[in-house]
């Protein structure tokens, strides 16, 4: 290897955009109509979070954990891993995140929802964007609808929705639950940027916003702990 | 499958072209004298198509057209994702053409892991042995060169080489070329990336080291940029009908270059690339004009 400064972002891109987007077409064709179930389940969780926040994070964790594991196995390992050896490392990280989400949902003192503050409302917006807006990006980018990225099927919307729910929640578990989703968004955003895809900016902006809001949330948590 | 892919490649030819196409220019590998068609086939990005059957078939068609046009050298690396498996599948579909010159790389920082990686690569290609193994981007080069020289001495490998790209680590490449008995060096060279002309190409000629030129089109960025401009009339003086052919003719006119290995997913492009290695090549004056023209665009 040469000095890192001599490398451009696209030097790390191992595949063409055409091959990348066809992964989603193949995955969607294999799994349809599971997309309807994952999207409806995600919307149901949003509704539960707004109407009955008390137990919402338990159900959120119980839904998100298997979806993270499913996306890791079905998409990252079976599809994306075929063209990107980095998935050998990303997929285990997804499995770890699944375990963390499960543990946070089941163990006492896990993240909890309260009244939505400004950060929580931004998280709600992010979750809804991941559920409803992200699949439409395929059409907006001139790609076929058959290649839409859908929550619970494709990694990016699954991770964005997860980040949204985490921003809506409070609790020390966030320190453990946030790094993997944020790192994935950064990785995927840079990959899309190397491919010259405009939606890279949407993902990177969401990542930056989520990281900023999460930091604020954790700082408030820390300040409260000091006061107590 | 083999017949279908080969047939698809042949059907795309203009009538009468299949038999009329002249054999590409061949250059001698200095360490052996073996003649090698001067245009090979790279696989970086283009052959990394994963498990997509339609795209795998496209790659097989490209390989079929490559062999039908007189090509021999196919180059890949463990770094290239699924490319090695796609090449292996294509070779099996085409009946493992005798013409194949299999060029691969070892790409791991651990010298101890090199032999296992080479075995896995051989399994993916479905070949008994490689013609050429290169240390990819000089990663772990000292340990790997020892292993590769031992393989060559044992008759399990024909040629040993090293690679770099995009002008990286030329100082170390130069040291290795000067001190190690390598057969090949692979580097980036084209009309707008000419650093290799300063020391590496003259040293290769002096030391009798074959030169493989990678990224002749800067991974397509150069040809995409040039496609916006018309091909100059004087390109016709050497029979170049596209920017890609003009670039390849510029590269092949450098006497130290043995093979250029453009990568493509298209049958028409592989034929166009092979055709660049027939007919006249630019002289010194015209090479200067090509470099100046492309540099100004």
Contacts between the chains, C-beta under 8 A, distances in Angstrom:
chain1	res1	chain2	res2	distance
A	1	B	137	5.6
A	1	B	138	7.7
A	1	B	139	6.2
A	1	B	168	7.8
A	2	B	137	7.4
A	2	B	164	7.6
A	2	B	166	7.9
A	2	B	168	3.1
A	2	B	169	4.9
A	3	B	168	7.6
A	6	B	166	6.9
A	6	B	167	7.7
A	6	B	168	5.4
A	10	B	219	7.5
A	11	B	166	7.2
A	13	B	45	7.3
A	14	B	45	6.6
A	14	B	48	5.6
A	14	B	79	7.6
A	14	B	80	6.9
A	14	B	81	4.8
A	15	B	45	6.1
A	15	B	48	4.8
A	15	B	49	7.8
A	15	B	50	7.8
A	15	B	81	6.3
A	16	B	45	5.7
A	16	B	46	7.2
A	16	B	48	7.9
A	16	B	265	7.6
A	19	B	48	6.7
A	19	B	49	5.3
A	19	B	50	6.6
A	19	B	52	6.8
A	19	B	55	6.4
A	22	B	52	5.7
A	22	B	55	7.1
A	23	B	50	7.0
A	23	B	52	7.9
A	26	B	52	6.7
A	79	B	50	6.9
A	79	B	51	7.4
A	82	B	50	3.1
A	82	B	51	5.0
A	82	B	81	7.2
A	82	B	82	5.1
A	83	B	48	5.0
A	83	B	49	7.0
A	83	B	50	4.3
A	83	B	81	4.7
A	83	B	82	5.8
A	84	B	81	6.3
A	85	B	81	6.4
